[in-house]
Amino acid sequence: MNDTINHPMPPAYVAIDRATQKKGFSMPSQKLTCSLLTTLAASKQAGRFLELGTGTGLGTACILEGMDKKSTLTSIDFDESLLKIAQEHLGKDTRLTLELIDGEKWVSSNLDARFDYIFADTWHGKYLMLDEVLNMLNPGALYIIDDMLPQQNWPPGHAAKAKKLVK
């Protein structure tokens, strides 16, 4: 990947990034990750997308940027204060459904759902309930996870979980 080429981020990304910094949220999706999310989303025309862990919506904005008009994105988070930022900046996009819900409850309630693209950026779907979420993938679908390389802001125990998942 040539990370010296800087394409403009989606317009909502800049506003969400400012709100994220103001909020002090320490685990947002990074620019290069977001760029990849956009590129991969563009490969799934008329796709069903799922994001587990909306956060403030930085990754959400980039997934939406890559999606075509026939695609839909469901994005969930359990933190109302973070989801409000995403709702404020992305809520008018009719392709997007934002849900305030615990990951375990959402996954358990949607075991029969199928998706063409899943971005797992929270514990459920990555460290918890992995098999259930992998079973939600359509043939040829993309499963993308984030935060697998060591970071200073990782909570205690995260490194061991990441290492186990990679294995």
N, C-alpha and C positions, 0 to 999 in steps of 0.2 A: 504494500500500500504506500503510495506517495503522499505523505501527510504534509507536504509543503504546498500542495494545491489547495487553496481555501475557497470552496464554493460558498456562496451565502447561505446562512442558516435560514430556516423558515421564519417568517416575520414574527410569529408567536413565540419562537424560541428565545429571542432577545428579551422580550418582556417577561417571559417565565423565568429566564435566567436571573434577571434583576430581582424578581420577587423571591426566588429561591435563595439568593444571597442574603436578602433582607431578612428572610425567615430564619436563616442560619441552618438550613437543611444541609447535612454534611455528606449525603450519599446520592447526589444526582448523577444521571448518566452523563458521561464525558462527551465532548464534541466529536471525537473520532468514533466512538461507539454510536452516537446519533447519526453520523454520516453513513455508517454501515447499515443501521436500521432502515434509513431512507432507501438506500440502494437495494437492499434485499426485499423491501416492501414492493418496490417497483417490479419485481420479478413474479409477483403473485396477482395477476389480473383477476378482477371480480372475486377476490379472495375473502375468506373469513379470518380475521386477525384477533388474537388475544394477547393482552399485556397483563401479566400478573405483577402488580406493584407499580401503580401509576406514579407514585411520588408526587412531585409538583407538575409533572407533565412534559418534561424536556424530551424524554424518549417518545412519548405519545405524539408530540408535535412533529417529530421527525418521521415516525411511522406514517402518520397522516399525510405528510409531504410526499412520500413515495407511493401511497395508495392511489388507485384510480377511483373514478366516481362510483363504480359499481361495488367496490369493496366496503366492508364494515369492520369496525374495531370495537371490541369490548375491552375495557380497561378497568381493573379493580384495585382498590386500596382500602385499608382499614383506618387510615388517619384522615379524619375529616378536614383538619386544617391544611394538609397538603393537597387533598383532592379539591378543595375550594379554589386553590390557585389554578389548577388544571381546568376546572369548570369555568372560571372567569375568563380565561384566555382561549379555550378550545370548545367550550360548551355549545357554541352555535353551529358547529360542524355536524350535520345530520348523519354522517357516516359513523359517528362516535357515540358510544354508550359508556358513561362513567358510572361505576357502582361503588358505593360505600359499603364494604362488606369484608369480613374476615376471609382470608384465602382458603382456609380449610372448609369453611361453610360453603363458599362459592364452588370450589372444586367438587365437593361431595354432592352438591345440588345440580351439577352439570356434567355428570360422568358420561352421558350419552352425546354430548356436544362434540363436534368435529371442527378442526381448524386447519387452515393452510399455512399458518405462521403463528408461532407462539414465542413471545418474548417473556421469559421468566426472570424477573428482576426483584424477586422477593423470595422468602423461604419456601413457601408453598409452590410446588412446581419445579423446585431446584433441590433443596435439601429435605423437604418434606413432601410426601405425596407425589414423588417423581414418577412412579409407574403409572399412576392414575392420569397425570398430565400427559405423559408420553402416549398413552392410549387415546388421547384426544386428537392426535395428529392424523390428518388425511394422508394417504400415500403421496409421497413427493413433497410433503410439507417441510417447513423449516422450523427447527427448535433452536432458539438463541438464548444464551444465558450471559449474565454480566457479573462483574465483580469477582472474577476468578484469580486474578493476579494480586499479590499482596498489596495492601493499601494501609496507610497510617490510620485511617478512620474505621478500620474493621473493629467490631466489638469482640470481646474475648470469646474464643472458641471458633471464630469464623474460619481461621486458617485451616484447622483440622477438618472442618466440614468441606471446604473447597478441595482440599487434597483428596479426601475420600470420594467426592463426586467425580473428580477427574479420573481417578482409578476405575 
